[in-house]
Amino acid sequence: MRISKIIIMFLIAVFLTACDKRPKETVNEQQKTGAVQMCGIVKTDQEWKDTLTPEQFEIARQKGTEKAFTGKYYDFKGDGIYKCVCCGNELFDSKTKFDSGSGWPSFFDTISQKNIASVPDNSLQMERTEVICSKCNAHLGHLFEDGPKPTNLRYCINSAALDFEERKKPDK
Ligand SMILES: [Zn+2]
């Protein structure tokens, strides 16, 4: 009898210790500050506000969407690399940009699958796939499967989440 009582007490003590780690508080802390830990950059909302314009902040950090045909890159035809406006992560090559007619910059491929993550987005009563920067978690836009060959993908991206860098010409 006594031994089983001791075992029960021991188990209760172990259980209480395990519960005391309170993972919930960590989540609440993240929600409060807006800091989200991915594999790379972690900043608070205020820190992002310090480096982004209000429009960039709203779209890239708060999952906003710019109005169609208003962004600076939807009809832009420069030759170079589109980077994440928040962290500089290389996302798209202008060689994969195409005119989708949607009013947003559209790409049929990424520079590297590693640089972009996709997550289910069921907001606005639609089943969509959100694409985010894998380094800083920035909201970029959405991924659709009605793009041109060879991938048949359409990355529909907000201009405000992108930063264009012209390709360097080889030295003559
Ligand atoms: Zn980023």
Boltz pocket constraint, residues with backbone or C-beta under 6 A from the ligand:
constraints:
  - pocket:
      binder: B
      contacts: [[A, 84], [A, 85], [A, 86], [A, 87], [A, 88], [A, 89], [A, 133], [A, 134], [A, 135], [A, 136], [A, 137], [A, 138]]
      max_distance: 6.0
